[in-house]
Amino acid sequence: MRRNWRGRWNRNNNKSRISTADNKSLNNSTLKNSTSIAANSVRAPANQVPIVIPINSETSVWKIYFPTESQSPTPETNSRIECFKRYISKNKVIFDLEKIDQTRSVPLDLHSLVIDEDFNNYWSSFQTDLFEKPEYTLPLLEFCLHESLKCESKVKVRVLNHQPVIPIANLKVNYFGKLVTIKGTVIRVGSVGLMCTSMAFECSNCHRVQAVMQPQGVFTAPSFCQSCRSGHKFEPLQSSPFTNTTDWQVAKIQEIQSHSLSGTIPRSVEIDLQGDLVGTACPGDVLSVTGIVQVRGESKGGEDGKRAARLLQLYLEAVSIHSQRNLSNPTLSFTLKDYYAIQEIHATEDVFRLLVHSLCPTIFGQEAVKAGLILGLFGGTEHESARSNPHVLVVGDPGLGKSQLLQAAAHAAPRGVYVCGASASAGGLTVALGREAGGDFALEAGALVLADKGVCCVDELDKMPAHHSSLLEAMEQGRVSVAKGGVVCTLPARATVLAAANPAAGSYNRAKTVAENLKLNSALLSRFDLVFILLDQPDEKTDAMLSEHVLALHSGSKAKRKAGAGTSSMKTSDASQTTHNLSLRQRLKLKPGEVIDALPLVLLRKYIAYARRYVHPKLSTEAANALQSFYLELRHNHQASDGTPITTRQLEASIRLSQVKKFLDALTRRSHQLNKDVFTRQELIQIHKAAGIAGDPNDLIEAMHIHSYLLLKASNTYQLIAF
């Protein structure tokens, strides 16, 4: 039974706190005086007849999963039971019996089930039944698994690879009672409680005991005594062995920002977690949730719910959850056309220059700033001892396009969050601790937590001096700690911070340091790997090209400029031999009359997503020596008047901004060498180690499995799918 959610022990609001383990009897030590309850004091949900569970030692397995059905299933149901049992018998190797005994749940891959010919012949309507009638189909699968695997207690089936995934915004009343799969970001996680699944009642007349199911945790009393047929008053027996509870938790997930319509509030939905699913959701996680759409009542208006409007709210009763916690781009998948496009981009003569000019092409110039933002979007290789995310700060006079550059970076990032410092709070940046209706605490994710393994763009950093301390831990340690109201916890916030700020005096004063212009403390300033200072300085050539660019955007005269693009590219090719003598800023600049066809935003995002997922740079000896020399030179030339102190963070920043390698190529080569495409997890880890690839191999294996590069064939056994 859910405390303070719906349903109460009795009408005069006598509440009892329940404390027990999962599926164990309730402890009666805190309940001094039990209160008699009239049968009509609490009605069953949706006016349903209370479901009485038979109390005897000879209860069949069928009755455990179908307490309201007849003792024996129908012939059609028998046929479906036999066909699924045959499937279990053929694929017994994929079921981990030890894990099933521990979690009391069985993972079931729907992809391998629906492609089984024998199963399809005898249960051709399985996918329709699973969608339309999950409250019949799922218990039927659980019954078969219980008997075939000889389970000692009731088990739950956790369906995997359920399709299609519907947007949260499309979750309407027409899906009520159906099995759906949604994907979203966890924004709130409640505390763990207990929900009563069945309650024992004693008749006040004959003192016989009967157990009644508590659907969806709503308190439901029996309508009459099964023995004397005349009793109408019952006393709940919290300590009875027939009173069972299970762990229960509520989380809220929100549609992913890139999927929501601009200018609208992102849709969110609550999910109920029970049993072994409790604790699987963490604020900031991207979850794929498969569950049954249910409704719960809410009273709004009036005093204490009296004369209030009765409203219904949709929520999802979770059946299975797949967390994509360690992926930087959990919402993107790649098609064959995407791979061809990525290969074509990679074959470009100067890929970095193309990427720089593809980021926010409406802003003319600022090539160095765009280059820094591009490096921040790509990130670096993860290490246990140091952070891998480079942070970038852009400082300069107003009107130079800093906000527009940050918004473009947030849109180009596979997982990006944009916030404005003028309207952000400390809890909105990191994590907030709120209270639920029952008084328990709930964690609400902020921008840095929601951008975990992605990019968080903070505009107007100078407008939030009171919240600068909130950024320190997240930017260096990649986590956010909470210690409030007796709650002490840590949430991951492994995000790249791209920030922009205006000088405190309105315009940048070159006679002052960066910290003095921004009024930033040295601890926060040293966490930025790259700091760009934009000054509005008159320059005749640059101003002429800028005015031409702005006029071309508004007049649509780009075609005239593109006419000379062929000649320009020829000149660029001829002069490519001398580019190594130029600085990076000079190499990135456009020449007069030169036009570069920028990549579309969708393709740029896919290219960045591919690089973040599969490319893990490794430092060569020559690069390490060059970075060391650069670092020592910075330390040597550093003076006390300089605004940014040079520390080992600058050395780590240089390492994060250069490197390359792929796990997928190494696995493909190994597959050709051994002439096989099925590998165990241990073999995959060995291939990862032998190739000298940095990063966690389990994260790559999980990512490749999610996007169908690896197909789970058995427990910890995967098949490589060629593309």
N, C-alpha and C positions, 0 to 999 in steps of 0.2 A: 504494500500500500504506500502511496506516495504522500508524504506529509506535506500539507499546505499546497497541494496542487489541485486535486479534485476529489471530492468525497471526504467525509469526516467520520470519526468513530461514532458520534451520535449528534443529535440536534442541539444539545446544550453545550456543544463545543468543548467537551472533555477530550483533550488531546493527549496522546501517549507517544513518547519517543521510543523507537524500536531499534534494537541493536542486536545483530546476529550475523552469521557468515552466510555465504551464498548457498541457497537451497538447504538451509538448516532450520531447525525449529527455532521459534522466537523465544527470547529470554524473558521470563515473566517476573524477574526480580524487581523491576522498576514499576510494576503495575500492582498497586496495593488493592484498589477497589475496582472491580470490573462492573461495568454498567450494563443492565439489561437493555436490549435493543428490540424495539418493535419491528416486525417484519416489514411494515410499510413505511418506516422512518427514512430508509434510504432505498431508492429504486435502482434497479439494474440499469446500466448504460443503454441509452436509446430504447428504453422500455422493454429490454430483453428479459426473458424468463431466466432466473438464476440457474446456473449450471451446477448440478450437484455431482460430486465425484464419489464413486462407490468406495466405501471403506472396507476392504477385506484383503487378505493376503493373496488371493487368487486372481487379482486383477490382471487381465491380459495386456500384452504390449500394445495391441490395437486400441484399447481403451485409454492408454496413456496419451496417445496422440489424437484420438478421436473420442473424447468422452461423451459426446452427444450422439454418436453414430450407433448403429446396431452392432451386435457382437461380431458379426462376420461381414466382410466387405462384399460388394456386388461383383458379379462375374466380370464386368468391364474393368472395375478397379483391380480385381485379381489378375487380370491380364497385364495391366500396367505394372503391378507389383512384381510379377515374374520377370518381365522384360528388364526392369531396372535392377533386379537382383542378379540377372545374368550379366549385366554390364559390370556390376560390382565384383562379381566372381572373376570376370576376365581381366579386370584392372585392379586387383587387390593390392598390387605392389605400390600404387600411388597413395594409399591410405596409411598414414603414420599412426599406428594403434596406440603407441605410448603417448603421443601428443594429444590424441583424441581423448584418452583417459584423463589427461591433465586439464584440458580446456573444456571438455564436454561439448565440443563442436567439431564438425567435419567440413573441410573445404572441398568444394565440388566445382570443377572447371566445366562450365556450360559449353565451351567451344568443343572440347573433346567428346562431350556427351551427345551433342546434336549431330555430329558427323558420324556417329556409330550407326551403321545401316540397320542392324537388328533392332536397336532401340527405336529408330524412326519407323520401322515397319509396324511395330506393335503400339507405338504411342506417337502417331503422326501429329497430333494436335498439342504436343508437349509445350512448345513455345507460347502458343495461344493460351493454354491453360495456366501457364506460369504467370503470364501477364494479367489475364482476366481473373483468375481464381487462385491467387497465391496462398490464401488461408486454407485451401484444400490441397494444392499441389505440394507445397513445402512440407507439411506434416506427413504426406504420403512418402516423400523421399526420405524423411527422417525415420519413419517406421521401417522402411526397407534397410536403411543403413544400420539401424538398431539391431534388427534380426540377423543381418548378414555378417556384421562385424562383432556380434555377440557383446554388445555394450552392457555395462552393469547398471547404468542410469540413463535418464532421458538425455538425448543429444539434440543439438541444433545444427542445421545445415547452413553453411556460409557459401553462397553461390559466387563464383568468380567469372570475370569476363562477360558480364551481362550487357547486352546491347539492346537498343541504342541508348546513348547518353543524351538526356533531354536538358535544355537550359532551365535554370531555376525560374526564370521569368515566365516560362510556359507551364509551370506547375499550377494547374487550376483544379476546380472541383470535379472536372470530368475524369481526373485520374484517381478519384477517391476509391480506396479498396484495391488498387492495382499495384503491381510490382514495377518500380521504375528505378533508374540509375541517374543520379545527378552528380555534378562536379562543382566544387566551390572552395572558398577559403574560410577556414575556421576563424571566426571573430570573437567568439565567446564560449567558454567552457565552464559549466557549473560544477559544484562539488559532488562527490559520490554519495549516494544514498541507498536506501533499500526499498524495493517494491514487493508488495505481497502478491504472490501469484495464486495462492489458494489459502482459504481461512477455514478453520474448524469452528463449529458452533455447537453449543449444548442446549438442548431443548429444556426450557424451565418446567415443562409438564412431566415428561417421561425421562429426562436426563440422558437421552440417547445423543450420540455425537454424529454429526454429518459435516462433510467438507464441501465448500462452495468455491468455485473459481472466481477470481477477481479480475475481470477483463480489463486490460490496459491499466491495472492498478487502481481502478475505481472500487471503493468499498461497496460490496454487494452482499446483503443478508438473504437467507433463505425465505421463501414465501410461506412454507408450511413444513411441519415435521414429517419426515419420510416414514417414521415408525408409528406414532400415535395418530397422525393426520389431523390433530386438533390443536397442536401447539402453535402459538403465534408470537411467542417471546423467546429470544435466543440470546445467549451470552457467548461472545467471542472468546476462544481459547488460544491465547497467543503462544502458550508453551506446548501446545499439542504437536505431536509428530506429524500431523496432517496439515499443519500450518507451515507453508513454505515461502521463502523470500528469495530474491535474487538481487545482485548488484544493479544499480540503475544510475544513469547520468544523463544530463541534457546538455547538448552543445548546439551552437547556432552557426550555420555556414552561410556565406554571402557569395553571390555570383562574382566571378572573376572580373576585375575592373575592365580588362580589354574586351569582355563580352557584353558589358552593360552599355546601354544607349547613353550618349553624351547629354548631360543636362538632367538626367533622371537619377533618383535615389536607387542605388543597387538593391535588388531584391534579396531577401534572406529568408531562411526557413530553419526551424528547429528540428533536430534529430534526437530521437530517444535511443540511448545505448544501453544494452542489457547484457548480463553475463560476461563473457570474455571480451566483449567489445568495449567495456568500460575502461577508460584510461588510454584508449588508442588515439584520441583527438587532442591536439595541442594547439593553442592559438597561433595562427600564422601558417598552419599546415594546409596544403591543398589535398582535399580528400575526394575520392570517388566513392559515393555512398549508394548502395543498393538497398532498397527498403520498400515497405508497404505504406502507401499514403493513408493517413488516418486523420481524424478531426478531434479536437478537444474544445470544450466550451469555455468561454470567457465572459465575465460579467463586467460591463462598463457603465458607469453612471450610477447615481443613487448613493445612499449612505450604506456602507458595508455590504454592497451588492443587492440591497433591497430595491425593488421597483427598477431594477437595472435591465438594460437591453441584453438579451442573451445572444452572444455572437459565437460563431464557430471559426476556429483557426486550424489551418492545415499544418500537419507536421509529418515527419517521416519516421516510422518505426524501423530502425536499421536492421537489416538482415546480414549484410557484410560491409566491410570498410576496407578500402585500399588507400594507404597513405603514400603520398609522393613527397615526403618531407625533404629528401636529400637531392631533389632535382631543381636546377635553376630555371627550367622552363617546362613545368609539368603539363601545361595546357597545349603545347605545340606538338604536332606530329609531322612527319616528312613523307611526301609522296615521291614517286620516281622522277617526276618533273622537277621537284625541289632539288633532288640530288644532282640532276643534270645542270640545273641553274647554278648550284653551288660550285660544281666543277668548273663551269664556264667562268664564274667570277674568280675562282682561284687561279685560273690560267691567264688572267689579265696581267699585263706587263708590270703595272704598278698598282697592286691591289689596295695598299694602304691609302694611296692618293684618291682612288675611286671611292673608298669607304668614307674618307673625310669629307669629300664634296657631296656625298649622298646624304649626309646628316644635316637636316635643316637647310636645303638648298636655297630657301627664300632669303636667308641671311647671307649677305655678300661678305667675302673675306673671313677674318677670324679663323684662319686655317689652323693656327697653333692650338686655339681653344677647342676647336672641333676634334683635332687629333687627340688631345687629352681626354675629351669625353668619350671618344671611340675606344681608347685604351681602358677607360673605366668600365665601359659596357662589356668588353671582352673579359676583363678580369685576369687573374693569374692562377697558378697551380696551388691547390690546397696543401698546407703543411700543418702538422700538429703543433709545432712550436711557434708559428707566426701566422698572422692573418694573411689571406690571399687576395683580399679585395682592396684595390687602390681607391683612395678618396681624392676628389678633385674640388678645388675651390676657385670660383671665378669672381674677381673683385674689379670694380670699375665704375666709371661715371654712368649716370642714368641714360637710358635711350640707346644703348649699344647692343641690345638684343639678348641680354643674359637670360631673361625669363623665357624667351622663345626657344633658346638653345636647350634649356633644361626641359621644357615641355616636349621638345622633339626627342631628347634622349629618353624620357620616360615612355614615349610611344614606341621608340625603336627597341627598347629593352623587352626581352621575352617575359620578364616579370618586373614591372616597374610601378612605382607609386610616386605621385607628385603631391607635395604639400607646400603651403605657403606659411612661412614662419610667423607672419603677422596674425594669423588666426589659429595657430596650433598651440596646444597645451603640452605640458610634460607627459601627461598620460596619453594624449593623442599621438605623441611621437614614439613612446616606448610601450608601456602597458598600463592599463588602468585596472583597479580592483574595485568591483561593484558588488552590490548585494542583490541576492535573489529575493523572490517573494517570501520565502520562508526564513530569511535572515542569514542564510549561508552566503559565503563569498563566491564570486565568479570572476574569472580573469577575462579581460577584454583586450584584444590585440591592438597595438598602435601601428603607426606607419612603418617603423623599422622592423617590427616583427612580421607584418604582412609582406614586407619586401625581402624576407629571408631568402638567401641564395639568388637575389636579384638586385635591383637598383632602386634607391630611395633618393628622389630629387627634392632638395629643400631650398625653396626660394626665399628671399628676404631673410637670410640668416641673421643679419644685423638687427632685425626687429624683435628678436627673441632672446635677449641677453640673460633673462632669468632661467631659461631652459638649456643653456649651453652645457651645464653639468650633466644633463640627461643623456647627452650624446657621447660623453667620454668613454664609458664602458662599452657601449655598442660599437663604436668605431674602432676600438683597439682589440677588445676581447671577443667581439662577435656574439655577444649575449646581453640580455637585459635581466637584472636581478630585481626581485620584488620582496620587500620586507615590510608588511603592513598588516595590522589587525590580526597578528598571530599567524599570518600566511607568509612563508619564506620559500621562494622557488626561483628558478632561473629558466628563461625562455631563449631560444636561439634567435639571433638577429644578425646573421651573416650577410649583411647587405653592403653594397657599394654606395657611399654617400657622395652625391654630386650636388654641390651647394653654390649659391650665388648670393652676393651681398653688395650693398651700396656703401660708399664711405660715409662716416658719421657726419662730416661737414658738408655733404651734398656732392662734392667733387673731390677727386683724389689729390691729396697734397704730397707731392714728391719729396718734400723735405721731411716727411714723417715715415716711419716704418709701417708695414702692413698691419701689425697688431695695433698701432696707435691710430691708424685710419679707421679700423673696424672696431676698436675697443674689444678685441678678442684676447683671452689669456693664452699664454704660450703653450699650455698643455693641449688645448683644443687645436691651435694652429699647427702644432707639430704632427698632428694625426693626419693632416692632408698631405698626400704624396705629391700632388701638383698644385701650385698656386699661380693663377694667371692674373695679371694686372692689365686691365683694358683702359687705355687713355684716349680721349677724343682729341686727337691732334690733327691739325689741317695738313693735308698732303694733296697736291694738285693732281697727280696721276691717280692716286687711290680714290679721291673724291669724284673724278671724272668717270672712272669705271663703276663706282658705286651708284652714281646718278643714272648711268646707262642701264645698270642692272635693275634699279627700281622702276624706271620707265618701261623697260621690257616686260616686267611682271604685270604692270597695269595696262599696257597697250597690246599685250599678246604678240609682240614682234620678235619672239624668240627665233622664228624661222629665218629671219635675216641674219641673225648671229650664227645660226647653225650652218649657213651656206658656206662659210669659211672654215668650218670645223675640219674638213678633210685636209686642207692645206696646213692647218695648224697642227694636226696630229702628225703629218709628215715631218714638219720642222722639229716637233718634239722628239720623234724617233731618231732624227739625225743628231740631235743634241744630247741624246741620252748618255753618250759616253763621257760627257763632262759634268753630269749631275752629281757625281760623287764628291766633287769639290765644293758643292753648295751646301749651305746649312739646311736643316729640315724645313724651316719656315720658308726659305726660298724655293725649295723643291716642291712644296705643296701649293704655292701660289699659282693662280691662273695667269697666263700670259695674255697680253692684249689680243682680243679676237678669239681666244681659245674657248671652246665649249666642251663640257663633259656631260655625257648622258648619265644622270644620277640614277641610282637603283631605286625602284619603288620601295615604299616603306615596308610593305609586307615581305618582300624578298630580303631587305636589309635585316629585318627582325629574324627571319629564318636562318640567314647566314650567321648572325651573332649567336642564335640558339644552338646551331650545329657546333660552332667553335667552343662554346661554353660546355657543351655536353661531351664532346668526343676529343677535343684537342687539349692536351695537358702539357704545357711547355716544360722543357728540361734544359737547364743551363749548360752550355758548353764551356770548355776551359778558356777559350779565347774571349767569350762573352763575359765570363767571370772576371778575367784579368782587366778587361776594359771597364767594367763596372767598378772594380776596386780602385783603379786609377782615377776614375771620375769622382768617386767618393772621397778619396784622399785629397784630391785637388780642391773639392768643395770645403773640406775641413781646413785646408791650408789657407784658402783665400777668405774664409769667413771672418768677418770683423764684428766688433761689438755693436756697431750701428745697424747691422743687418736685422731685418724684422723677423726672419725665420731661422731658428737655431738648427744647425746641422747635426743630426743624431744618426744612430744606426737605423732609424726608421726610413731615412732617405736611401740607405743601401738596400733595405728590403723592398722599398718602393721601386727601385730600378730593376730588381729581379722580377717583380710582379708584372712589369711593363714590357717584358720580352720573353718568348719560349714557344716549342711546337712538337706534338706527337699524337698517335691515334690508337685506341684499343681495338676498334673494329677491324682495321687493316691487319693487325697482328693476329687476330682470331681467324680471319679469312685465310691468311697465309698458312696458318697451322692446320686448318681444315683441309686445304689442298694437299699439304704434305702427308697427312695421315689418312687421306681419302675417307674421311668420316665427318658427319655434321652433328653428332650427339656428344655432348660433354657433360661431365659432372661439375658441380660448383667448384670442387677442389681443383679440377683440371683447368677451369677458367681462371682461377686465382693464380695457378702456376704459370699459365701463359702470360697473364698480366705482369707477374714478377719477372719472368724471363725477358720480356720485351723492355724492361726498365722504365715502365710508365708510372708517372707519379699519380697520386690520388688514391682513393679508396676503391678497390676492385668491386666490392659488393654494391656500391652506388651505381657503377657502370652496368653491372649485371642486371640490377633492378630496372634501370632506365631502358636497357635493350629489351628486356622482357615486356615492359609496359607498352612499348611501341612496336612490338611484334618482330624484332630482330632475333630474339630468342623465344622459343616456344617451350613452356614447361611441360615436359613429357612425364615425369615422375617426381618423387621427392628429391629435390636438389639435383635434378637432371634436366638439361636444356638442349633443344635442337636449334642449330643456327639456320635461319631462314635467309636464303639468297635473295637479293633484290637487283 
